[in-house]
Amino acid sequence: MLSVERKRTEKVDFSKPLAKYIKEQFSKGEADQHDSQIATLNALREDVRNLQERTETSKEMVWRYYSILSSLELRFPISENNVRISFPWTDSYKQRKTSLYSIYFERASVLFNYGSIVSQIASSTNRSNIEGVKRACNQFQLAAGVFTKLREYGSLHPECSTSADFSSDSLQALTTLMLAQAQECIYEKAAMDNLSDSILSKLAAQVAEYFDTFNQFLNSNSLKPIVDRNWSITATVKSLLYKAISLYRHAKGLEQTSQFGEQVSRLSIAVENINQSKFNIQKTASTELKDVVDKYALSITKYYETAYKDNDTIYHDTILPAHKLTPIEKKPLAKVLPLPDISFVDPFNSLVPFSVKEDSAYYNDQKETLLRKELDNIEFHNQSAKASLLSMGLPGSIEALDVGVPNALKEKMNFVTNEKGVDNLTRLLENIQQLSDEDSSICLAAGNLLKKEEDDDNLMRATYGAQWHRTPSYTLTANLTQDYAKYTSHLQHSTKSDSFIRKKFEDHKKLISDLETQTEIIALLPSNNLPTNKITEIASLTVLMNDLDALMANRESIAEKLKNLCKKDDIILKLLSPQKDKSLIYAEEIQKYEPLQMALNESFLKQQKLIEDIRKENEKFTSQKSKHGNQREEILQKYANAFKVYNELKANLDEGTQFYLNFQEILNKFLNRCKDFTAGRENEKIELKRQIDAGVNPHSPLTSPSPSLQSPVNSYPHQFSSPQYHPPQNQQPPQYVQQQQQQQQQPPPQYSYNPSPYQPPQSFGGPLPPPQSFTAPPPPQSFSAPPPYNSNNKHY
């Protein structure tokens, strides 16, 4: 088997040119940070340059360097007029050196050597068994993919063709050679598998065809002067060999159909081809090739002599001349394999120009807008389907026909029982109350500190009159007092919200408790006089609702795919490429979402028809329901609602617990601020009182407090917001804050609801917090959507 000689190169230093460019285009700091990456790049190129072994490890090393060059290609304008790095490479045929200031030439040369290593691994693989033949075939096909990719790459960067081995004829010839040898491996495996003579004949004919084409390239004007003559001789020998094999295998098949004359004709040509092959083979040819030619020469000649004798003495069938024989069909199975994925840790990933970052941000906005729109559509259609079913009393009206407690309600009861429903909610309520008391106590302590300090200051001023000339407390504590009022207001509102939740629990406590006792619900359910199996519409309704359930589940799956695609969708590398206009990149990249969008649109259209079919079947069904069935339905719906309330209360209490825990951390920091302030004022008071009592007249009147006591006017953070605790909407509890009503009337979509965490101030003396910090967003929409009657993984 033939393999490709590698290109050779000399040492190249990336350090100074790359560091200079990074410093000029980004900063000296960036250049310093990338010193080690550039050094690693230099070392990797040296390792690749000095490779001697042709192993999988060598192949992976070359591919890693080739992959990193893709980053250099995008980020550094290496050329004669910009970042000047000269890359010297010899061609693989005559070892003539070409040097170019081109990263494209460097990358093409490294890819060529990758193909060279792959071809050498393939040609040296032991093919004495099926596994070895398969490995060699795979490597030859990969090498064909490398040289095909090189031809495409070279057409985009014509300067690469300066090197003789990068010409179009050269790369086409190498691709054809690799396919010929891959097809040869396929023939060898088929022979080992004892496939039919007909298939073997077609496979061999294609091998001969590939070697003929390869030979034509070798004898072209551009390649004949530079390519080793032994390649052309080997191609000729193999072409003749596989033509003889193809005729020989085909002739064996003709014997089965008693076409003895044609058999002799084809064997006669086969003998001529194998003899020519044997004549052309060189003494320097591999032992493997010589053995194969000798083996087939013996078999073909012997078989021809036997067939000729049998036809001459027994069959007397007409021997057709060569020009009347139909060509043997060819069966090409070798194919060009794609290159491995370029997957590596990019050492220069932080080097992204600001303009590219802006372009990427614009695309990110586009894809996020698309995602929000599709998620909104999914939510709208899901809620629409649920509302339609609820308006028809489904699936409760069907479950009402069951004897005993329906499975869906049993699952709800088991869920509440396992969580010890009433006890669980009671414990959460007690925990909420305890946290609320702790938060109120901390807030009150802070307020008392401020009041005590101000009362003490007023007393000193009344006692000493004009001698007490320090800044009044009410001036310095204006912002602290305002924060105290704000926190107190939040606690008052949260306490009212707790009261609404507590009342809601008391109103539904009995029904939630019943969910933990199945026997009591069974006693309440009237029996149904109309047997389920007598209402044929039930089966149709069940099928239709199952279809709707599957449709909605599939939409959720598509939504996850959209989210994952959006999360992984990064086009910075493509935007770095100067080859394409960014508007075209946007248009092409956004198209990857179209298949999922089309699937959603089909789902929405199917839902319309399903809902209409369900409505028609439900009308037939409701006309046959019994009175007892209606009573059962009302009771079942009541307990389904109780289960919904249980989940809402749990969610409300969990959210409330988190609110109080977060708020407690904020209040503790506020209390510490108040302690620091009052402690400083106390020290200041003692010193001033000492001076007055001693009759000392300070050189500078104490009219300004120490820096630590400055009024909170210049160092508060510019934003100060509270954690959000949302009571259930259906109780209409008071909002924590009453501003920005217009914003509350237009709440953001549920999936984008993510308020910023409450951040306490870091120091005193900042500007007054803006009004926005007093506004809490409205409760999530999910509190207003009742859970499904059937919790058995249903979506309606």
ABEGO torsion letter per residue (X at the ends): XBBBBBBBBBBBBAAAAAAAAAAAABBAAAAAAAAAAAAAAAAAAAAAAABABBBAAAAAAAAAAAAAAAAAAAABBBBAABBBBBBBBBBAAAGBBBBBBBAAAAAAAAAAAAAAAAAAAAAABBAABAAAAAAAAAAAAAAAAAAAAAAAAAAABAAAAABAAABAAAAAAAAAAAAAAAAAAAAAAAAAAGBBAAAAAAAAAAAAAAAAAAAAAAABAAAAAABBAAAAAAAAAAAAAAAAAAAAAAAAAAAAAGBAAAAAAAAAAAAAAAAAAAAABBAABBAAAAAAAAAAAAAAAAAAAAAAAAAAAAAGBBBBBAAABBBBBBBBABBBBBBBBBBBBBAAAABBBAAAAAAAAAAAAAAAAAAAAAAAAAAAAAAAAAAAAAAAGOAAAAAAABBEBBAAAAAAAAAAAAAGAAAAAAAAAAAAAAAAAAAAAAAAAAAAAAAAAAAAAAAAAAAAEAABABBBAAAAAAAAAAAAAAAAAAAAAAAAAAAAAAAAAAAAAAAAAAAABAAAAAAABBBBABBAAABAAAAAAAAAAAAAAAAAAAAAAAAAAAAAAAAABBAAAAAABAABBAAAAAAAAAAAAAAAAAAAAAAAAAAAAAAAAAAAAAAAAAAABBAAAAAAAAAAAAAAAAAAAAAAAAAAAAAAAAAAAAAAAAAAAAAAAAAAAAAAAAAAAAAAAAAAAAGBBBABBBABBBAAABBBAAABBABBBBBBBBBBAAAGBBBABABGAAAAABBBBAAABBBBBBBBBABBGBBBBBAAAABBBBBBAAAABBBBABABGBAX
